[in-house]
């Protein structure tokens, strides 16, 4: 038994059986867990194993599937409920197709999950199957029937998986409800590779996983290795004497601009024989000459070069993390050997440390990448480098919920206003039931605490809201004022809003917008917003007589742009007097701005 498992060990196995068929099986106990997915990718991403079969993937949707560089993945997911599922990762240089697979049950029925593939090697085709049979589950006949029909069509057959059969020689199969599994192996002429117990938890060691084949004489090597960071099941490895296509490294051919000198290129363009193009009569010939000259210049200064794409290690996996992984695996092996409680505590502590450090390192790396993205192009390149957008379709939605703010495709904020209206009315109805018990001052405080924050939420980005939605929100505020003073529905409300010192819904939005802008300019963050605002005084050398710190209004062409915060907030800011804008603190600015807006309505 080795001291843990590392990626270098897997690479050594590949080198020892470089020209042979290398098969791996592991019960991952859910690859939807981030720590399991990270460990799985760390071990196998860009490796040279030919086939990696995985049981209990817990995949439910295509977005859940973990992608490995250099592999094509074939899955059979259980969509009726959580758990189960199988996946087979086949090296991209091998041709492969799905022959049969399980159908997810409609209800929470325990059925085996399986997938059967035809894989073309260098000189032959093999039938490869991966199966997961839940504990004490029947219906193995579905897999048995599909596999048995195909046995006669293929000379070489491989079955991997977790069948929960307890392959222990001292336990009768009828007691352990494993007759169907043994019957499957017998009828398909399959022989299991003689691994030891493959599942270990506490003092329990059981033989649940298998690699079985009908060409046992071609096996050259096999072993099982604990994967402490991934599963309580051992990783099963076997190599077979089959010729496989040579591993081809991915390459790309493109122009090499590393020695491109712009001045030299310009000089060559000036000295190029352009007169040949003018002497020609036919337009096709002119285009041909033009392309020939331009291509010749590019071939000289930026020739084509073939680059081999190397599978670089994940940049956030540092030597510190690799060292911690080795310590964790060593601790797990020690615990497996001694079964001591103290060794178990040490292993679990190291396991949790690895998960935490690796997660934090990945988050830190992602933040550094995104913070350094200065343009949309850089941002999308960063997302692609992290496989965030890999094979994930982005559906078009009419409306999305972002932190409780409903954003519709037309940016008229109808959906958001409707949701706000319903929440506010529900809260107001709850208060009305106790209206007679509450004094006026308490009613005012309850409305200011429970209802007005709902109306104000996200108001600084809703400048494009249509008039009918603004009126709908204003009606809520009017209803709140009537509740505070116990007024009838037909009573005019304007003087009562002034008495409450409440701004109208529109002016509240204006007030919160200039306050937010003041904070951005005061604290100079967030950077992506602060960079959008420029004072006129920094552009024009001549200072204004009133010493008013006005902001430069950016050009905008459409109504949608006019509703953007950095446009609307600047317009409102420039309407405030210098006495308000020159306030030194945030609190004094809020007080002066509220007083000014109460007396002079800001327009936008």
C-alpha positions as CSV (number, residue, x, y, z in Angstrom):
1,X,0.0,0.0,0.0
2,X,1.4,3.4,-0.9
3,X,1.5,6.4,1.3
4,X,-1.5,8.2,0.0
5,X,-2.2,9.1,-3.6
6,X,-0.9,12.0,-5.7
7,X,-1.2,13.0,-9.3
8,X,2.5,12.0,-9.8
9,X,1.6,8.4,-8.8
10,X,-1.1,8.2,-11.4
11,X,1.3,9.5,-14.0
12,X,3.8,6.8,-13.1
13,X,1.1,4.2,-13.7
14,X,0.5,5.6,-17.1
15,X,4.2,5.6,-18.0
16,X,4.5,1.9,-16.9
17,X,1.6,0.9,-19.3
18,X,2.1,3.6,-21.9
19,X,0.9,1.5,-24.9
20,X,-1.7,-0.5,-23.0
21,X,-5.4,0.1,-22.2
22,X,-5.6,1.8,-18.8
23,X,-9.0,1.7,-17.0
24,X,-9.9,3.4,-13.7
25,X,-13.0,3.1,-11.6
26,X,-14.0,5.2,-8.6
27,X,-17.2,5.7,-6.7
28,X,-17.0,9.5,-6.2
29,X,-19.8,9.8,-3.7
30,X,-21.1,13.0,-5.5
31,X,-19.1,15.1,-7.9
32,X,-21.6,17.9,-7.3
33,X,-19.8,18.7,-4.0
34,X,-17.2,21.3,-4.7
35,X,-14.5,19.7,-2.7
36,X,-15.0,16.4,-4.4
37,X,-15.0,18.0,-7.9
38,X,-11.8,19.9,-7.1
39,X,-10.1,16.7,-5.9
40,X,-11.3,14.8,-9.0
41,X,-10.1,17.5,-11.4
42,X,-6.8,17.7,-9.5
43,X,-6.2,14.0,-10.0
44,X,-7.4,13.4,-13.5
45,X,-7.5,16.7,-15.5
46,X,-5.3,16.3,-18.5
47,X,-4.1,12.8,-17.4
48,X,-3.3,10.0,-19.9
49,X,-5.6,7.2,-18.6
50,X,-7.8,5.8,-21.4
51,X,-11.0,5.3,-19.6
52,X,-12.2,6.7,-16.2
53,X,-15.5,5.4,-15.0
54,X,-17.3,7.0,-12.1
55,X,-20.3,5.8,-10.2
56,X,-22.5,7.9,-7.8
57,X,-21.8,11.2,-9.7
58,X,-25.0,12.8,-8.4
59,X,-25.3,14.6,-11.7
60,X,-28.8,15.9,-12.4
61,X,-28.4,18.4,-15.2
62,X,-25.8,19.0,-18.0
63,X,-24.5,21.9,-16.0
64,X,-23.5,19.6,-13.1
65,X,-21.1,17.6,-15.2
66,X,-17.4,18.1,-14.4
67,X,-15.3,18.4,-17.5
68,X,-11.8,17.0,-17.8
69,X,-9.2,18.4,-20.3
70,X,-8.5,15.7,-22.9
71,X,-11.6,13.6,-22.3
72,X,-15.1,13.2,-23.7
73,X,-17.6,12.5,-21.0
74,X,-20.7,10.2,-21.4
75,X,-23.3,10.3,-18.6
76,X,-26.4,8.6,-17.4
77,X,-28.1,10.9,-14.8
78,X,-30.8,10.1,-12.3
79,X,-33.2,13.1,-12.7
80,X,-36.1,11.8,-10.6
81,X,-34.3,12.4,-7.3
82,X,-30.9,13.0,-5.9
83,X,-28.1,10.5,-5.8
84,X,-26.8,7.8,-8.2
85,X,-25.8,8.4,-11.7
86,X,-22.8,7.2,-13.7
87,X,-20.2,8.8,-16.0
88,X,-17.5,7.5,-18.3
89,X,-14.6,9.8,-19.3
90,X,-13.0,8.5,-22.5
91,X,-9.8,9.9,-23.8
92,X,-10.6,12.3,-26.7
93,X,-8.3,10.4,-29.1
94,X,-10.6,7.3,-28.8
95,X,-13.7,7.0,-30.9
96,X,-16.7,6.2,-28.8
97,X,-20.5,6.0,-29.0
98,X,-23.4,5.2,-26.6
99,X,-25.0,1.8,-27.3
100,X,-27.5,1.8,-24.4
101,X,-28.1,3.5,-21.1
102,X,-30.6,3.4,-18.2
103,X,-33.7,5.5,-18.1
104,X,-34.3,7.6,-15.0
105,X,-37.4,6.4,-13.1
106,X,-40.4,8.7,-12.9
107,X,-40.7,8.3,-9.1
108,X,-38.2,7.6,-6.3
109,X,-37.7,4.1,-7.4
110,X,-34.4,2.4,-6.7
111,X,-33.1,1.2,-10.0
112,X,-29.5,0.6,-11.2
113,X,-28.0,3.5,-13.3
114,X,-25.8,2.3,-16.2
115,X,-24.3,3.3,-19.5
116,X,-22.9,0.9,-22.2
117,X,-20.4,2.3,-24.7
118,X,-18.6,1.0,-27.8
119,X,-15.0,2.2,-27.8
120,X,-12.8,1.8,-30.8
121,X,-9.1,0.9,-30.0
122,X,-6.3,0.7,-32.5
123,X,-7.1,-2.8,-33.8
124,X,-10.4,-3.7,-32.2
125,X,-13.6,-2.6,-30.6
126,X,-14.6,-3.2,-27.0
127,X,-17.9,-3.0,-25.1
128,X,-17.5,-1.0,-22.0
129,X,-20.2,-0.6,-19.3
130,X,-20.4,1.3,-16.0
131,X,-23.1,0.5,-13.5
132,X,-24.2,1.7,-10.1
133,X,-26.7,-0.5,-8.1
134,X,-28.1,1.1,-5.0
135,X,-28.0,-1.0,-1.8
136,X,-30.7,-3.7,-1.6
137,X,-32.1,-2.5,-4.9
138,X,-33.6,-4.8,-7.5
139,X,-34.3,-4.4,-11.2
140,X,-30.7,-5.4,-12.1
141,X,-32.4,-7.4,-14.9
142,X,-32.7,-4.1,-17.0
143,X,-28.9,-3.9,-17.1
144,X,-28.5,-7.6,-17.5
145,X,-30.8,-7.8,-20.5
146,X,-29.2,-5.0,-22.3
147,X,-25.7,-6.3,-21.7
148,X,-26.5,-9.9,-22.5
149,X,-27.9,-9.0,-25.9
150,X,-24.6,-7.3,-26.8
151,X,-22.2,-9.9,-25.5
152,X,-22.3,-12.0,-28.7
153,X,-21.5,-8.9,-30.9
154,X,-18.2,-8.0,-29.1
155,X,-15.2,-10.1,-28.5
156,X,-14.0,-8.0,-25.6
157,X,-16.2,-6.9,-22.7
158,X,-15.5,-4.8,-19.7
159,X,-17.9,-3.9,-16.8
160,X,-17.0,-1.5,-14.0
161,X,-19.0,-0.1,-11.2
162,X,-20.3,-0.2,-7.7
163,X,-22.9,-3.0,-7.4
164,X,-23.1,-3.3,-3.6
165,X,-22.6,-7.1,-4.0
166,X,-20.2,-7.7,-1.0
167,X,-17.7,-9.8,-2.9
168,X,-16.5,-11.6,0.2
169,X,-15.7,-15.3,0.0
170,X,-16.8,-16.0,3.5
171,X,-20.3,-14.6,3.0
172,X,-22.9,-16.5,1.0
173,X,-24.4,-14.4,-1.8
174,X,-28.0,-15.4,-1.1
175,X,-27.8,-13.8,2.4
176,X,-26.4,-10.6,1.0
177,X,-29.0,-10.4,-1.8
178,X,-26.3,-10.6,-4.5
179,X,-27.5,-13.5,-6.5
180,X,-28.4,-11.3,-9.5
181,X,-24.9,-9.8,-9.6
182,X,-23.2,-13.2,-9.5
183,X,-25.7,-14.4,-12.2
184,X,-24.8,-11.5,-14.4
185,X,-21.1,-12.3,-14.2
186,X,-21.7,-15.9,-14.9
187,X,-24.0,-15.6,-17.9
188,X,-21.8,-12.9,-19.5
189,X,-18.7,-14.9,-18.9
190,X,-17.1,-12.2,-16.8
191,X,-14.4,-12.5,-14.3
192,X,-13.7,-10.0,-11.6
193,X,-10.2,-8.5,-11.1
194,X,-9.3,-9.8,-7.6
195,X,-9.3,-6.6,-5.6
196,X,-9.5,-6.6,-1.8
197,X,-12.2,-4.7,0.2
198,X,-12.9,-1.4,-1.6
199,X,-15.1,0.4,0.8
200,X,-13.9,1.5,4.2
201,X,-15.7,3.4,6.9
202,X,-14.9,3.0,10.6
203,X,-14.2,-0.7,11.3
204,X,-16.2,-1.8,8.2
205,X,-14.4,-3.0,5.1
206,X,-16.5,-4.2,2.3
207,X,-16.0,-5.3,-1.3
208,X,-18.5,-3.3,-3.3
209,X,-16.8,-2.1,-6.4
210,X,-15.4,-4.1,-9.3
211,X,-13.7,-4.2,-12.7
212,X,-14.8,-7.3,-14.5
213,X,-13.8,-8.6,-18.0
214,X,-14.1,-11.6,-20.3
215,X,-10.4,-11.3,-21.3
216,X,-8.8,-11.7,-18.0
217,X,-5.7,-13.3,-19.6
218,X,-4.8,-9.9,-21.1
219,X,-4.5,-8.1,-17.8
220,X,-1.0,-6.9,-17.1
221,X,-1.3,-4.9,-13.8
222,X,-3.9,-3.9,-11.3
223,X,-4.1,-2.2,-8.0
224,X,-6.4,-0.3,-5.6
225,X,-5.5,3.0,-4.0
226,X,-7.3,5.1,-1.3
227,X,-8.5,8.5,-2.4
228,X,-9.0,10.2,0.9
229,X,-10.0,13.6,-0.5
230,X,-12.6,12.2,-2.8
231,X,-14.4,9.1,-1.4
232,X,-14.5,6.3,1.2
233,X,-14.2,3.9,-1.8
234,X,-10.8,2.9,-3.2
235,X,-9.8,3.8,-6.7
236,X,-9.5,0.7,-8.8
237,X,-6.9,0.6,-11.6
238,X,-6.2,-2.1,-14.2
239,X,-4.1,-2.2,-17.4
240,X,-4.8,-4.6,-20.2
241,X,-2.7,-5.7,-23.2
242,X,-4.7,-3.9,-25.9
243,X,-3.1,-1.5,-28.4
244,X,-4.4,2.0,-28.0
245,X,-3.8,5.0,-30.4
246,X,-0.8,7.0,-29.4
247,X,-1.6,9.9,-27.2
248,X,-1.6,13.0,-29.4
249,X,-1.0,16.3,-27.7
250,X,-3.4,19.1,-28.8
251,X,-1.8,21.7,-31.0
252,X,-2.9,24.9,-32.7
253,X,-1.3,26.7,-35.6
254,X,-1.4,30.5,-35.7
255,X,0.7,33.5,-36.5
256,X,3.5,34.3,-34.1
257,X,3.6,38.0,-33.3
258,X,6.3,37.8,-30.7
259,X,8.9,39.5,-33.0
260,X,6.5,41.7,-34.8
261,X,8.0,45.2,-35.3
262,X,5.4,47.8,-36.4
263,X,7.9,50.3,-37.9
264,X,9.6,47.6,-40.0
265,X,6.2,46.4,-41.3
266,X,5.2,49.9,-42.2
267,X,8.5,50.3,-44.1
268,X,8.0,47.1,-46.0
269,X,4.4,48.1,-46.9
270,X,5.7,51.4,-48.3
271,X,8.4,49.6,-50.4
272,X,6.0,46.9,-51.6
273,X,5.4,46.8,-55.5
274,X,1.9,48.2,-55.3
275,X,2.3,49.4,-58.9
276,X,1.7,45.9,-60.1
277,X,-1.8,46.1,-58.8
278,X,-2.5,49.3,-60.8
279,X,-1.1,47.9,-64.0
280,X,-3.6,45.0,-63.8
281,X,-6.9,45.3,-65.7
282,X,-9.1,42.7,-64.0
283,X,-10.5,43.3,-60.5
284,X,-9.9,39.7,-59.5
285,X,-6.3,40.0,-60.5
286,X,-6.0,43.2,-58.5
287,X,-7.4,41.5,-55.4
288,X,-5.1,38.6,-55.9
289,X,-2.0,40.8,-56.1
290,X,-3.1,42.8,-53.1
291,X,-3.6,39.6,-51.0
292,X,-0.2,38.2,-52.2
293,X,1.7,41.3,-51.2
294,X,0.0,41.6,-47.8
295,X,0.3,37.9,-47.1
296,X,4.0,38.0,-48.0
297,X,4.6,40.8,-45.5
298,X,2.8,39.0,-42.7
299,X,4.6,35.7,-43.5
300,X,7.9,37.6,-43.1
301,X,7.2,39.4,-39.9
302,X,4.6,37.1,-38.3
303,X,5.1,33.6,-39.7
304,X,2.8,30.7,-38.8
305,X,3.9,28.6,-35.9
306,X,2.4,25.4,-34.3
307,X,2.0,25.5,-30.6
308,X,1.5,22.5,-28.4
309,X,-1.3,23.0,-25.9
310,X,0.0,21.9,-22.5
311,X,-2.3,21.0,-19.7
312,X,-1.0,23.4,-17.1
313,X,-1.7,22.7,-13.5
314,X,-4.4,24.8,-11.9
315,X,-2.8,28.2,-11.0
316,X,-4.3,28.2,-7.5
317,X,-2.9,24.8,-6.6
318,X,0.3,25.9,-4.9
319,X,3.2,23.9,-3.5
320,X,1.7,24.5,0.0
321,X,-1.6,22.9,-1.1
322,X,0.2,19.9,-2.7
323,X,2.2,19.4,0.5
324,X,-1.1,19.5,2.5
325,X,-2.6,16.9,0.2
326,X,0.3,14.6,0.7
327,X,0.0,15.0,4.5
328,X,-3.7,14.3,4.3
329,X,-3.2,11.2,2.3
330,X,-0.5,9.9,4.6
331,X,-2.7,10.5,7.6
332,X,-5.5,8.6,6.0
333,X,-3.3,5.7,5.3
334,X,-2.1,5.7,8.9
335,X,-5.7,5.7,10.1
336,X,-6.6,2.9,7.7
337,X,-3.8,0.8,9.2
338,X,-4.2,1.6,12.9
339,X,-8.0,2.4,13.3
340,X,-7.0,4.7,16.2
341,X,-9.4,7.5,17.1
342,X,-6.5,9.9,17.4
343,X,-5.4,9.2,13.9
344,X,-8.9,9.7,12.7
345,X,-9.1,13.1,14.2
346,X,-5.7,14.1,12.6
347,X,-6.9,12.9,9.2
348,X,-10.2,14.7,9.4
349,X,-8.5,17.9,10.5
350,X,-6.1,17.7,7.6
351,X,-8.9,16.9,5.2
352,X,-10.9,20.0,6.3
353,X,-7.7,22.1,6.1
354,X,-7.1,21.0,2.5
355,X,-10.7,21.8,1.5
356,X,-10.6,25.2,3.1
357,X,-7.1,26.3,1.8
358,X,-7.9,25.1,-1.7
359,X,-11.3,26.9,-1.7
360,X,-9.8,30.1,-0.4
361,X,-6.9,29.9,-2.9
362,X,-9.3,29.5,-5.8
363,X,-11.5,32.4,-4.7
364,X,-8.4,34.6,-4.2
365,X,-7.2,33.7,-7.7
366,X,-10.6,34.3,-9.3
367,X,-10.9,37.7,-7.5
368,X,-7.4,38.7,-8.8
369,X,-8.3,37.7,-12.3
370,X,-11.6,39.6,-12.4
371,X,-10.2,42.7,-10.7
372,X,-7.4,42.9,-13.3
373,X,-10.0,42.7,-16.2
374,X,-10.1,46.2,-17.5
375,X,-12.5,45.5,-20.4
376,X,-15.3,43.2,-21.4
377,X,-12.9,41.3,-23.6
378,X,-10.5,40.7,-20.6
379,X,-13.5,39.6,-18.4
380,X,-14.8,37.0,-20.9
381,X,-11.3,35.7,-21.5
382,X,-10.9,35.3,-17.7
383,X,-14.3,33.5,-17.5
384,X,-13.3,31.1,-20.3
385,X,-9.9,30.4,-18.6
386,X,-11.8,29.3,-15.5
387,X,-14.3,27.2,-17.6
388,X,-17.1,29.2,-16.2
389,X,-18.7,29.5,-19.7
390,X,-17.6,26.1,-21.1
391,X,-20.5,24.4,-22.9
392,X,-23.1,26.2,-20.8
393,X,-25.9,27.8,-22.8
394,X,-27.0,31.2,-21.6
395,X,-30.8,31.3,-22.1
396,X,-32.6,34.5,-22.8
397,X,-34.9,35.6,-20.0
398,X,-37.6,38.2,-20.0
399,X,-37.0,38.9,-16.3
400,X,-34.4,38.0,-13.8
401,X,-34.2,38.4,-10.0
402,X,-31.0,40.0,-8.9
403,X,-30.8,40.4,-5.1
404,X,-34.5,40.8,-4.9
405,X,-34.7,43.4,-7.6
406,X,-36.7,42.2,-10.6
407,X,-34.9,43.4,-13.8
408,X,-37.0,43.0,-17.0
409,X,-35.6,43.0,-20.6
410,X,-37.1,46.4,-21.5
411,X,-35.9,48.1,-18.3
412,X,-39.3,49.7,-17.6
413,X,-39.3,48.1,-14.1
414,X,-43.0,47.0,-14.3
415,X,-42.3,43.6,-12.7
416,X,-40.2,45.2,-9.9
417,X,-42.9,47.8,-9.2
418,X,-45.5,45.1,-9.1
419,X,-43.5,43.0,-6.6
420,X,-42.8,46.1,-4.5
421,X,-46.5,47.0,-4.5
422,X,-47.6,43.6,-3.3
423,X,-45.1,43.4,-0.5
424,X,-45.9,46.9,0.7
425,X,-49.7,46.4,0.6
426,X,-49.3,43.1,2.5
427,X,-47.2,44.9,5.2
428,X,-49.7,47.8,5.4
429,X,-52.6,45.4,5.8
430,X,-50.8,43.8,8.7
431,X,-50.4,47.1,10.4
432,X,-54.0,48.2,9.8
433,X,-55.3,45.4,12.0
434,X,-53.7,47.1,15.0
435,X,-54.3,50.7,13.9
436,X,-56.7,51.6,16.8
437,X,-54.2,50.4,19.4
438,X,-51.2,52.4,18.1
439,X,-50.6,56.1,18.6
440,X,-49.7,58.4,15.7
441,X,-46.0,58.5,16.4
442,X,-45.7,54.8,16.7
443,X,-47.6,54.3,13.4
444,X,-45.2,56.7,11.7
445,X,-42.2,54.8,13.0
446,X,-43.6,51.4,12.0
447,X,-44.3,52.7,8.4
448,X,-40.8,54.2,8.2
449,X,-39.3,50.9,9.4
450,X,-41.4,48.3,7.6
451,X,-42.8,49.8,4.4
452,X,-40.8,52.7,3.1
453,X,-37.6,50.6,3.0
454,X,-39.5,48.2,0.6
455,X,-40.4,51.1,-1.7
456,X,-36.8,52.6,-1.5
457,X,-35.0,49.3,-2.2
458,X,-33.0,49.5,-5.4
459,X,-34.5,52.9,-6.3
460,X,-31.2,54.4,-7.4
461,X,-31.2,52.2,-10.6
462,X,-34.9,52.6,-11.5
463,X,-34.8,56.0,-13.3
464,X,-36.2,54.4,-16.4
465,X,-39.4,53.3,-14.6
466,X,-42.6,54.1,-16.6
467,X,-45.0,56.7,-15.2
468,X,-47.8,54.3,-14.3
469,X,-45.4,52.3,-12.1
470,X,-44.1,55.4,-10.3
471,X,-47.7,56.5,-9.7
472,X,-48.5,53.0,-8.3
473,X,-45.7,53.3,-5.8
474,X,-46.8,56.8,-4.9
475,X,-50.2,55.5,-4.1
476,X,-48.7,53.2,-1.6
477,X,-46.9,56.1,0.2
478,X,-50.2,58.0,0.2
479,X,-51.9,55.1,1.8
480,X,-49.2,54.9,4.4
481,X,-49.7,58.6,5.2
482,X,-53.5,58.1,5.6
483,X,-52.8,55.1,7.9
484,X,-50.6,57.3,10.1
485,X,-53.1,60.1,10.5
486,X,-56.3,57.9,10.2
487,X,-57.5,59.8,7.1
488,X,-60.3,58.9,4.7
489,X,-59.4,57.7,1.2
490,X,-60.6,60.8,-0.6
491,X,-58.6,63.2,1.6
492,X,-55.8,65.1,-0.2
493,X,-52.4,64.0,1.1
494,X,-49.8,66.6,0.1
495,X,-49.8,68.7,3.2
496,X,-49.6,65.5,5.4
497,X,-46.5,64.3,3.5
498,X,-44.9,67.6,4.3
499,X,-46.0,67.3,8.0
500,X,-44.4,63.8,8.1
501,X,-41.2,65.3,6.5
502,X,-41.5,62.6,3.7
503,X,-40.3,63.2,0.2
504,X,-42.5,61.9,-2.6
505,X,-41.4,58.5,-4.1
506,X,-39.8,60.3,-7.1
507,X,-37.9,62.8,-4.9
508,X,-36.8,60.0,-2.5
509,X,-35.2,58.3,-5.5
510,X,-33.4,61.5,-6.4
511,X,-32.3,62.0,-2.7
512,X,-30.9,58.5,-2.4
513,X,-29.1,58.8,-5.7
514,X,-27.2,62.0,-4.9
515,X,-26.4,60.6,-1.4
516,X,-25.0,57.4,-3.1
517,X,-23.0,59.6,-5.5
518,X,-21.6,61.6,-2.6
519,X,-20.4,58.4,-0.9
520,X,-18.8,57.2,-4.2
521,X,-16.9,60.5,-4.6
522,X,-16.0,60.7,-0.9
523,X,-14.7,57.2,-0.5
524,X,-13.5,56.8,-4.1
525,X,-15.0,53.4,-4.3
526,X,-16.2,51.1,-5.9
527,X,-13.6,51.9,-8.5
528,X,-15.7,50.8,-11.5
529,X,-18.2,53.5,-10.6
530,X,-15.8,56.2,-9.3
531,X,-13.9,56.1,-12.6
532,X,-17.1,57.2,-14.5
533,X,-17.4,60.6,-12.7
534,X,-15.2,63.5,-13.6
535,X,-15.4,67.1,-12.2
536,X,-15.6,69.9,-14.7
537,X,-12.8,71.7,-12.9
538,X,-10.4,69.0,-13.7
539,X,-11.2,69.4,-17.5
540,X,-11.6,73.2,-17.7
541,X,-8.6,75.2,-16.4
542,X,-10.8,78.2,-15.7
543,X,-12.6,77.8,-12.3
544,X,-16.3,78.6,-11.9
545,X,-17.1,81.8,-10.1
546,X,-19.5,80.1,-7.7
547,X,-16.9,77.4,-6.9
548,X,-19.5,74.7,-7.4
549,X,-18.0,71.2,-7.9
550,X,-20.0,70.3,-10.9
551,X,-19.6,66.9,-12.7
552,X,-19.1,66.3,-16.4
553,X,-22.2,64.8,-18.1
554,X,-21.3,61.9,-20.4
555,X,-22.7,61.8,-23.8
556,X,-25.8,59.5,-24.2
557,X,-27.9,58.8,-27.2
558,X,-30.8,56.6,-26.1
559,X,-33.4,56.8,-23.3
560,X,-32.0,53.6,-21.8
561,X,-28.6,55.3,-21.4
562,X,-30.3,58.3,-19.9
563,X,-31.8,56.1,-17.2
564,X,-28.3,54.8,-16.2
565,X,-27.2,55.8,-12.7
566,X,-24.0,57.6,-13.8
567,X,-26.1,59.8,-16.1
568,X,-29.1,60.5,-13.9
569,X,-27.1,61.0,-10.8
570,X,-24.9,63.6,-12.5
571,X,-27.9,65.6,-13.7
572,X,-29.4,65.6,-10.2
573,X,-26.0,66.4,-8.6
574,X,-25.5,69.5,-10.8
575,X,-28.9,70.9,-9.7
576,X,-27.8,71.1,-6.1
577,X,-26.3,74.4,-4.8
578,X,-22.7,74.8,-3.9
579,X,-23.6,75.1,-0.2
580,X,-24.9,71.5,-0.3
581,X,-22.2,70.0,-2.6
582,X,-19.3,71.5,-0.5
583,X,-20.4,69.7,2.7
584,X,-17.4,68.1,4.3
585,X,-19.1,65.1,5.8
586,X,-21.7,62.5,4.6
587,X,-24.2,63.3,7.4
588,X,-24.2,67.0,6.8
589,X,-24.6,66.4,3.1
590,X,-27.6,64.2,3.7
591,X,-29.2,66.8,6.0
592,X,-28.6,69.7,3.7
593,X,-29.7,67.8,0.6
594,X,-32.9,66.6,2.2
595,X,-33.7,70.1,3.3
596,X,-33.0,71.5,-0.2
597,X,-35.0,68.8,-2.0
598,X,-38.0,69.4,0.4
599,X,-38.1,73.0,-0.6
600,X,-36.9,72.7,-4.3
601,X,-37.9,69.7,-6.3
602,X,-35.1,68.1,-8.4
603,X,-36.2,67.4,-11.9
604,X,-35.1,64.5,-14.1
